[in-house]
Amino acid sequence: MENNHRHGPTCGCVNEKGQPLYVNAPSEETEKALNFCEKNMTSWLSELETLVKIPSISLDGFDPNQLKLSAEATAESLRRAGLDKVELLSFGDVHPYVYGEWVHKPDAPTLLLYAHHDVQPAGREEKWKSNPFNPTVSQGRLYGRGAADDKAGILAHVAAISSFLKTSGELPVNVKVLIEGEEETGSHHLAEFVRRYRHALQADAMILTDCANLDSGIPSVTTALRGLVALDVEIESLSHPVHSGLWGGILPDPVLALSKLLSTLTNEFGRIQVEGIYEDVRALSDQERLAFESYQMADLARRATGLYHDLPFAVAEKQFAQALWREPSLSVNAIQSGSRKLVSNVIQDGAWARVSVRIVPDMKPEKVLAALEAHLRKNAPSGFYLKLVPQAAGHWWCVDDVNEPAYQIAARSLEKGYGHTAQFIGCGASIPFVQPLSEELGAIPAILVGVEDPYTNAHSENESLDLQDFRKTLLGQVHMLADFAKYKRR
């Protein structure tokens, strides 16, 4: 993680277009913080590796004690950085949150800094090239579950805070740090948590380090998220599996019935065939359409996803951004009947699938869920037992005006850290806490940034973090704390 980039206007720091990164020179305090951050990159990486070693999986069926260990390790990182009132917060059976603050400047803005310390399960361990909870560096990337999503996000806040407090003894702004412990299970208790601690969490803006960049080396501010509607669909025909040799030929097959039902949900190009699904989708502005069509993403998308070369994309390249960020998509997330490991010659008694729809502005989650249920009931094969169980109905989120000063400050700060023009992008994924957290705190600006890139493999095997982007993100966060000192909300 060696750096050859010195900070300050006198070195002629420019972006990839040759444009100056600094309008004004960084203050002496910011310069000291940047140098401290740079000199301690190895320490930040070591601290991240310590967190990655803890299998803090928040899904049911995994050891909840690991979540407590992870929260305690995170709290210790915040204490070492110099924050006050660092504590674990929880209620009922909620996995612990970690909170800390530095609030000593009554006339300065207050930022709420968010990340999460829980992670997804490792998945198919045989597919990992290294132990998912033994962080390994290879070809400039750190491999491990949570290396990018989202324990690197924790270190982004820790490093920036520490860099100021260990050099100047104070921060340019007030900060409140909230590290969640249940994001990967849908943040189901976050709204209640925020209501309980509303006064303590009051801020002028929040910075959330849990998103991805458009590509490696290109800093990005996410301004739109899709929501998520999901339900389980199950079809049954028998009270128990039966021998396919003894009974095959006279019995209906529930697996085939489910397959046929699922096939009615989309056409051959993947466009959703549920009645009314597109009627509330917000149209793109001319400015958005031109910007979206300018992105060249085909090569990146094929490399990042591993799409087989003989398979075409569902839409033309100039429609990629629109399809990913501002149109709904439907997926079958899982399907099951019987056991692959214990397969035998039987006719199954039933089959199950999880179906989800990513929704966009101005779609209504409850309306989409109702339409999906109606379609499945209408097209279900006659005589089979059909069971539908809703699983999620999460809202989309969208920034109305990227010219609001908070978003412009964030973009310029990241440019200084990365040495590259920042992009305002959408995200096809859902982050459940953004909408309720922003609304509960008075609709404050939510600035979504992060260290992931298209090759991170978050939620999949071989999750990894680009170490150069990690370094640039940390420097960008130092700039962000400094640049927000003069922020005034519209």
C-alpha positions as CSV (number, residue, x, y, z in Angstrom):
1,M,0.0,0.0,0.0
2,E,2.9,2.3,-0.8
3,N,1.9,5.9,-1.7
4,N,3.7,8.3,-4.0
5,H,1.1,11.0,-3.8
6,R,1.8,14.0,-1.5
7,H,-1.0,16.2,-0.4
8,G,-1.5,19.9,-0.9
9,P,-1.8,22.3,-3.9
10,T,1.9,23.0,-4.3
11,C,2.6,19.6,-5.7
12,G,0.3,20.2,-8.6
13,C,-2.3,17.5,-7.5
14,V,-4.7,16.9,-10.4
15,N,-7.4,14.4,-11.4
16,E,-7.3,12.2,-14.5
17,K,-8.5,15.2,-16.6
18,G,-5.6,17.4,-15.4
19,Q,-7.9,19.5,-13.3
20,P,-6.7,20.8,-9.9
21,L,-8.0,18.8,-6.9
22,Y,-7.6,21.6,-4.5
23,V,-9.3,25.0,-4.8
24,N,-7.8,26.0,-1.5
25,A,-4.9,24.5,0.3
26,P,-5.7,22.0,3.0
27,S,-5.3,23.5,6.5
28,E,-2.3,22.6,8.5
29,E,-4.4,20.3,10.7
30,T,-5.8,18.5,7.7
31,E,-2.3,18.1,6.2
32,K,-1.1,16.6,9.4
33,A,-4.1,14.2,9.5
34,L,-3.5,13.1,5.9
35,N,0.1,12.4,6.6
36,F,-0.7,10.5,9.7
37,C,-3.4,8.5,7.9
38,E,-0.9,7.7,5.1
39,K,1.9,6.6,7.5
40,N,-0.4,4.3,9.4
41,M,-1.9,2.4,6.4
42,T,-0.3,-0.9,7.6
43,S,-1.9,-0.4,11.0
44,W,-5.3,0.3,9.5
45,L,-5.0,-2.9,7.4
46,S,-4.0,-4.9,10.4
47,E,-7.0,-3.6,12.4
48,L,-9.3,-4.5,9.6
49,E,-7.8,-8.0,9.4
50,T,-8.5,-8.4,13.2
51,L,-12.2,-7.6,12.6
52,V,-12.4,-9.9,9.6
53,K,-11.2,-12.9,11.6
54,I,-14.4,-12.7,13.7
55,P,-17.2,-14.6,12.0
56,S,-19.9,-12.1,13.0
57,I,-22.7,-13.7,11.0
58,S,-26.1,-12.2,12.0
59,L,-28.4,-14.8,10.3
60,D,-30.3,-17.2,12.5
61,G,-28.5,-20.5,13.3
62,F,-25.1,-19.0,13.8
63,D,-23.3,-18.3,17.0
64,P,-24.6,-15.0,18.4
65,N,-21.6,-14.7,20.7
66,Q,-19.5,-13.9,17.7
67,L,-21.6,-10.8,17.2
68,K,-20.8,-9.7,20.7
69,L,-17.1,-10.4,20.1
70,S,-17.3,-8.4,16.9
71,A,-19.1,-5.5,18.6
72,E,-16.5,-5.4,21.4
73,A,-13.6,-5.4,19.0
74,T,-15.3,-2.6,17.0
75,A,-15.8,-0.6,20.2
76,E,-12.1,-1.1,21.1
77,S,-11.2,0.4,17.7
78,L,-13.4,3.4,18.3
79,R,-11.8,3.9,21.8
80,R,-8.3,3.7,20.3
81,A,-9.3,6.3,17.8
82,G,-10.1,8.7,20.6
83,L,-13.9,8.7,20.7
84,D,-15.9,9.4,23.9
85,K,-18.8,7.5,25.4
86,V,-18.0,4.3,23.4
87,E,-20.6,1.7,24.4
88,L,-22.5,-1.3,23.1
89,L,-26.2,-0.7,22.7
90,S,-28.9,-3.3,22.4
91,F,-32.4,-4.2,23.5
92,G,-34.3,-7.5,23.6
93,D,-32.5,-10.0,21.4
94,V,-31.1,-7.5,18.9
95,H,-27.5,-8.0,18.0
96,P,-25.4,-5.3,19.6
97,Y,-24.9,-1.9,18.0
98,V,-21.7,0.1,18.8
99,Y,-21.9,3.8,19.5
100,G,-19.2,6.5,20.1
101,E,-19.0,10.2,19.8
102,W,-16.8,13.3,19.8
103,V,-19.0,16.3,20.4
104,H,-17.0,19.3,21.5
105,K,-17.7,22.0,19.0
106,P,-21.1,23.6,19.5
107,D,-20.8,25.8,16.4
108,A,-19.7,23.1,14.0
109,P,-21.8,20.7,12.0
110,T,-22.5,17.2,13.4
111,L,-22.1,14.1,11.2
112,L,-23.5,10.7,12.0
113,L,-21.1,8.1,10.6
114,Y,-22.6,4.7,9.9
115,A,-21.2,1.2,9.1
116,H,-22.1,-2.3,10.1
117,H,-20.0,-5.1,11.7
118,D,-22.2,-8.1,10.9
119,V,-21.5,-10.2,7.8
120,Q,-23.1,-12.8,5.6
121,P,-22.4,-16.5,6.0
122,A,-19.3,-17.8,4.1
123,G,-21.4,-19.7,1.6
124,R,-19.8,-22.6,-0.1
125,E,-16.5,-22.9,1.6
126,E,-15.1,-25.2,-1.1
127,K,-15.5,-22.3,-3.5
128,W,-13.2,-20.0,-1.5
129,K,-9.6,-19.8,-2.5
130,S,-8.7,-19.1,1.1
131,N,-10.3,-19.4,4.5
132,P,-13.1,-16.8,4.6
133,F,-12.2,-15.8,8.2
134,N,-8.5,-15.9,7.8
135,P,-7.9,-12.7,5.8
136,T,-5.4,-13.2,3.0
137,V,-3.7,-10.7,0.7
138,S,-3.3,-11.7,-2.9
139,Q,-2.6,-9.6,-6.0
140,G,-3.4,-6.3,-4.3
141,R,-6.6,-7.5,-2.7
142,L,-7.6,-8.6,0.8
143,Y,-9.8,-11.7,0.7
144,G,-12.2,-12.5,3.5
145,R,-15.8,-12.4,4.5
146,G,-16.6,-8.8,5.5
147,A,-13.3,-7.4,4.2
148,A,-15.2,-5.0,2.1
149,D,-18.8,-5.4,3.3
150,D,-18.6,-3.7,5.7
151,K,-15.7,-3.9,8.0
152,A,-13.6,-1.8,5.7
153,G,-16.3,0.8,6.2
154,I,-15.7,0.8,9.9
155,L,-12.0,1.4,9.4
156,A,-12.8,4.3,7.0
157,H,-14.4,6.1,9.9
158,V,-11.9,5.0,12.5
159,A,-8.8,6.0,10.4
160,A,-10.2,9.5,9.6
161,I,-11.2,10.2,13.2
162,S,-7.9,8.9,14.6
163,S,-5.8,10.8,12.1
164,F,-7.2,14.1,13.4
165,L,-7.4,13.3,17.1
166,K,-3.8,11.8,17.2
167,T,-2.3,14.9,15.5
168,S,-4.4,18.0,16.3
169,G,-6.3,16.7,19.3
170,E,-9.6,17.7,17.9
171,L,-11.9,17.1,14.9
172,P,-13.0,19.7,12.4
173,V,-16.7,18.6,13.1
174,N,-18.7,16.8,15.7
175,V,-19.2,13.1,15.0
176,K,-21.5,10.4,16.2
177,V,-20.5,6.9,15.1
178,L,-23.1,4.1,14.8
179,I,-22.0,0.6,13.8
180,E,-24.9,-1.7,13.3
181,G,-25.1,-5.4,14.1
182,E,-28.0,-6.6,12.1
183,E,-27.8,-5.0,8.6
184,E,-27.3,-8.3,6.8
185,T,-30.6,-9.6,8.2
186,G,-32.6,-6.5,7.1
187,S,-32.1,-4.0,9.8
188,H,-35.5,-5.0,11.2
189,H,-35.0,-3.2,14.5
190,L,-33.2,-0.1,13.3
191,A,-36.2,2.2,13.2
192,E,-37.1,1.2,16.8
193,F,-33.4,1.7,17.7
194,V,-33.3,5.2,16.3
195,R,-36.5,6.1,18.0
196,R,-35.1,5.0,21.3
197,Y,-31.8,6.9,20.8
198,R,-33.2,9.7,18.6
199,H,-31.7,12.5,20.8
200,A,-28.3,11.0,20.9
201,L,-28.2,10.4,17.1
202,Q,-29.3,13.9,16.0
203,A,-27.0,15.2,13.2
204,D,-26.9,17.6,10.3
205,A,-25.9,14.8,7.8
206,M,-24.9,11.2,7.8
207,I,-22.1,9.4,6.0
208,L,-22.7,5.7,5.3
209,T,-19.7,3.7,4.2
210,D,-21.5,0.6,2.8
211,C,-21.7,1.1,-0.9
212,A,-19.6,0.5,-4.0
213,N,-17.7,2.5,-6.6
214,L,-18.6,2.4,-10.3
215,D,-15.2,0.8,-10.9
216,S,-11.9,0.3,-9.2
217,G,-10.2,3.7,-8.7
218,I,-13.4,5.7,-9.5
219,P,-14.9,7.3,-6.4
220,S,-18.7,7.2,-6.4
221,V,-21.5,8.7,-4.4
222,T,-24.6,6.5,-4.5
223,T,-27.8,8.6,-4.9
224,A,-30.5,5.9,-5.5
225,L,-31.2,2.5,-4.1
226,R,-33.8,0.0,-5.2
227,G,-36.2,-1.4,-2.6
228,L,-37.0,-5.1,-2.1
229,V,-40.2,-7.1,-2.2
230,A,-39.9,-10.8,-1.6
231,L,-42.1,-13.8,-0.9
232,D,-41.9,-17.6,-0.6
233,V,-44.0,-19.7,-3.0
234,E,-44.6,-23.3,-2.3
235,I,-46.5,-26.0,-4.2
236,E,-47.5,-29.3,-2.8
237,S,-49.3,-32.3,-4.3
238,L,-48.6,-35.3,-2.0
239,S,-48.4,-36.0,1.7
240,H,-44.9,-37.4,1.3
241,P,-42.4,-38.3,-1.5
242,V,-43.1,-41.6,-3.3
243,H,-41.1,-44.0,-5.4
244,S,-40.9,-42.7,-9.0
245,G,-40.8,-46.3,-10.4
246,L,-43.9,-47.4,-8.6
247,W,-46.0,-44.3,-9.1
248,G,-44.4,-42.4,-12.0
249,G,-46.8,-41.8,-14.9
250,I,-50.0,-41.3,-13.0
251,L,-49.0,-38.6,-10.5
252,P,-48.5,-34.8,-11.1
253,D,-45.0,-33.5,-10.4
254,P,-45.0,-30.4,-8.0
255,V,-41.4,-29.5,-9.1
256,L,-42.5,-29.2,-12.7
257,A,-45.6,-27.3,-11.6
258,L,-43.5,-24.8,-9.7
259,S,-41.1,-24.4,-12.6
260,K,-43.9,-23.7,-15.0
261,L,-45.4,-21.2,-12.6
262,L,-42.1,-19.4,-12.1
263,S,-41.6,-19.2,-15.9
264,T,-44.7,-17.0,-16.2
265,L,-43.1,-14.3,-14.2
266,T,-40.8,-13.0,-17.0
267,N,-40.5,-13.2,-20.7
268,E,-37.4,-14.6,-22.5
269,F,-35.6,-11.2,-22.0
270,G,-36.2,-11.1,-18.3
271,R,-38.9,-8.4,-18.5
272,I,-41.4,-8.8,-15.7
273,Q,-44.8,-10.1,-16.8
274,V,-46.8,-9.2,-13.6
275,E,-49.7,-7.0,-14.5
276,G,-49.3,-3.3,-13.5
277,I,-45.7,-3.8,-12.3
278,Y,-44.3,-0.9,-14.4
279,E,-47.1,1.6,-14.1
280,D,-45.6,3.5,-11.1
281,V,-42.0,3.5,-12.3
282,R,-40.6,7.1,-12.4
283,A,-39.5,8.2,-15.8
284,L,-35.9,9.3,-16.3
285,S,-35.2,13.0,-16.9
286,D,-33.4,13.9,-20.1
287,Q,-30.3,14.7,-18.1
288,E,-30.5,11.3,-16.3
289,R,-31.0,9.4,-19.6
290,L,-28.0,11.1,-21.3
291,A,-25.8,10.4,-18.3
292,F,-26.9,6.7,-18.0
293,E,-26.4,6.1,-21.7
294,S,-22.8,7.4,-21.5
295,Y,-21.7,4.6,-19.1
296,Q,-19.8,1.8,-20.8
297,M,-20.3,-1.2,-18.6
298,A,-20.4,-4.3,-20.8
299,D,-16.8,-5.5,-20.4
300,L,-16.8,-4.6,-16.7
301,A,-20.2,-6.4,-16.1
302,R,-19.1,-9.6,-17.9
303,R,-15.8,-9.8,-16.0
304,A,-17.3,-8.9,-12.6
305,T,-20.2,-11.4,-12.9
306,G,-18.5,-14.2,-14.8
307,L,-21.3,-14.3,-17.4
308,Y,-20.5,-17.0,-20.0
309,H,-19.4,-15.6,-23.3
310,D,-22.1,-17.4,-25.3
311,L,-24.8,-15.7,-23.2
312,P,-26.0,-12.2,-24.2
313,F,-27.1,-9.5,-21.8
314,A,-30.8,-8.9,-21.3
315,V,-30.6,-5.3,-22.6
316,A,-28.3,-3.2,-24.8
317,E,-25.3,-1.6,-23.1
318,K,-26.6,1.9,-23.3
319,Q,-29.6,0.7,-21.1
320,F,-27.4,-1.0,-18.5
321,A,-27.5,1.8,-15.9
322,Q,-31.2,2.4,-16.3
323,A,-31.9,-1.3,-16.0
324,L,-29.7,-1.7,-12.9
325,W,-30.6,1.5,-11.1
326,R,-34.0,2.7,-12.2
327,E,-36.1,-0.3,-13.4
328,P,-37.5,-3.2,-11.4
329,S,-36.0,-6.6,-11.7
330,L,-37.3,-10.0,-10.7
331,S,-35.1,-12.9,-9.4
332,V,-35.6,-16.4,-8.1
333,N,-33.2,-16.3,-5.2
334,A,-33.5,-19.9,-4.2
335,I,-35.4,-23.0,-5.2
336,Q,-35.5,-26.3,-3.4
337,S,-37.1,-29.8,-3.6
338,G,-35.5,-32.8,-2.1
339,S,-31.7,-32.9,-1.5
340,R,-28.9,-32.7,-4.1
341,K,-26.7,-34.7,-1.7
342,L,-29.3,-37.3,-0.9
343,V,-31.0,-37.5,-4.3
344,S,-33.1,-40.6,-4.9
345,N,-35.6,-41.9,-7.5
346,V,-38.7,-40.2,-6.0
347,I,-41.5,-38.0,-7.0
348,Q,-41.3,-35.1,-4.6
349,D,-44.2,-34.1,-2.4
350,G,-43.6,-30.4,-2.9
351,A,-41.3,-27.6,-4.1
352,W,-40.4,-24.2,-2.7
353,A,-38.8,-21.0,-4.1
354,R,-38.0,-17.5,-2.9
355,V,-39.0,-14.8,-5.4
356,S,-38.0,-11.2,-5.1
357,V,-38.5,-8.0,-7.0
358,R,-36.2,-5.0,-6.8
359,I,-38.3,-1.8,-6.9
360,V,-37.5,1.7,-7.9
361,P,-39.0,5.2,-7.5
362,D,-42.1,5.6,-7.3
363,M,-43.2,2.0,-6.9
364,K,-45.1,1.1,-3.7
365,P,-43.8,-2.1,-1.9
366,E,-47.3,-3.2,-0.7
367,K,-48.8,-2.7,-4.2
368,V,-46.0,-4.7,-5.8
369,L,-46.4,-7.5,-3.2
370,A,-50.1,-7.7,-3.9
371,A,-49.6,-7.7,-7.6
372,L,-47.0,-10.5,-7.3
373,E,-49.3,-12.6,-5.2
374,A,-52.2,-12.1,-7.5
375,H,-50.2,-13.2,-10.5
376,L,-49.0,-16.4,-8.8
377,R,-52.5,-17.3,-7.7
378,K,-53.9,-16.6,-11.1
379,N,-51.3,-18.7,-12.9
380,A,-51.0,-21.5,-10.3
381,P,-51.7,-25.0,-11.8
382,S,-55.1,-26.3,-10.8
383,G,-55.5,-28.7,-7.9
384,F,-52.0,-28.2,-6.3
385,Y,-51.8,-26.7,-2.8
386,L,-50.3,-23.2,-3.1
387,K,-48.8,-21.4,-0.2
388,L,-47.5,-17.8,-0.4
389,V,-45.6,-16.2,2.5
390,P,-44.5,-12.6,2.2
391,Q,-40.9,-12.1,3.4
392,A,-40.0,-8.4,2.7
393,A,-41.5,-5.2,1.5
394,G,-38.7,-2.6,1.7
395,H,-38.8,0.9,0.2
396,W,-36.6,2.4,-2.4
397,W,-34.5,5.6,-1.7
398,C,-33.5,8.4,-4.0
399,V,-31.7,11.8,-3.7
400,D,-33.9,14.5,-5.1
401,D,-31.0,17.0,-5.7
402,V,-27.4,16.1,-6.0
403,N,-26.6,19.8,-5.9
404,E,-27.4,19.9,-2.2
405,P,-24.1,21.0,-0.6
406,A,-23.7,17.8,1.3
407,Y,-23.4,15.7,-1.8
408,Q,-21.1,18.1,-3.6
409,I,-18.8,18.3,-0.5
410,A,-18.7,14.5,-0.4
411,A,-17.9,14.2,-4.1
412,R,-15.1,16.8,-4.0
413,S,-13.6,15.2,-0.8
414,L,-13.5,11.7,-2.5
415,E,-11.8,13.3,-5.6
416,K,-9.0,14.5,-3.4
417,G,-8.5,11.1,-1.9
418,Y,-8.7,9.2,-5.1
419,G,-7.2,11.7,-7.6
420,H,-10.1,11.0,-9.9
421,T,-13.4,12.7,-10.7
422,A,-16.2,11.4,-8.6
423,Q,-19.3,9.9,-10.1
424,F,-22.9,10.1,-8.9
425,I,-24.4,6.7,-9.5
426,G,-27.3,4.5,-8.6
427,C,-27.2,1.1,-6.9
428,G,-29.4,-1.8,-7.8
429,A,-29.2,-3.3,-4.3
430,S,-31.3,-2.4,-1.2
431,I,-30.0,-1.0,2.0
432,P,-33.0,-1.1,4.4
433,F,-31.8,1.3,7.0
434,V,-31.3,4.4,4.8
435,Q,-34.9,5.5,4.4
436,P,-36.0,5.0,8.0
437,L,-32.7,6.3,9.5
438,S,-32.9,9.5,7.4
439,E,-36.6,10.1,8.0
440,E,-36.4,9.4,11.8
441,L,-33.6,12.0,12.1
442,G,-35.5,14.7,10.2
443,A,-34.8,13.8,6.5
444,I,-31.1,14.7,6.8
445,P,-28.9,14.1,3.8
446,A,-27.6,10.6,3.6
447,I,-24.3,10.3,1.8
448,L,-23.6,6.8,0.6
449,V,-20.0,5.9,-0.2
450,G,-17.9,2.8,0.2
451,V,-14.9,0.7,-0.8
452,E,-16.5,-2.1,-2.8
453,D,-16.0,-2.4,-6.6
454,P,-17.5,-4.7,-9.2
455,Y,-15.0,-7.4,-8.4
456,T,-15.6,-7.4,-4.6
457,N,-18.0,-10.4,-4.7
458,A,-19.9,-9.2,-1.6
459,H,-22.3,-11.8,-0.3
460,S,-20.6,-14.4,-2.5
461,E,-17.5,-16.6,-2.2
462,N,-14.0,-14.9,-2.4
463,E,-15.2,-11.5,-1.2
464,S,-12.3,-9.1,-1.5
465,L,-11.2,-5.5,-1.1
466,D,-9.0,-3.5,-3.5
467,L,-6.2,-2.3,-1.2
468,Q,-5.5,0.8,-3.3
469,D,-9.1,1.8,-3.1
470,F,-9.0,1.1,0.7
471,R,-6.1,3.6,1.0
472,K,-7.8,6.2,-1.2
473,T,-11.1,5.8,0.7
474,L,-9.4,6.5,4.0
475,L,-7.7,9.6,2.6
476,G,-11.0,10.7,1.2
477,Q,-12.7,10.3,4.5
478,V,-10.0,12.5,6.1
479,H,-10.8,15.2,3.6
480,M,-14.5,14.7,4.1
481,L,-14.3,15.5,7.9
482,A,-12.3,18.6,7.1
483,D,-14.5,19.8,4.2
484,F,-17.8,19.4,6.2
485,A,-16.6,21.9,8.8
486,K,-18.3,24.7,6.8
487,Y,-21.4,22.7,5.8
488,K,-24.7,24.4,6.2
489,R,-27.9,22.5,5.3
490,R,-30.3,24.2,2.9
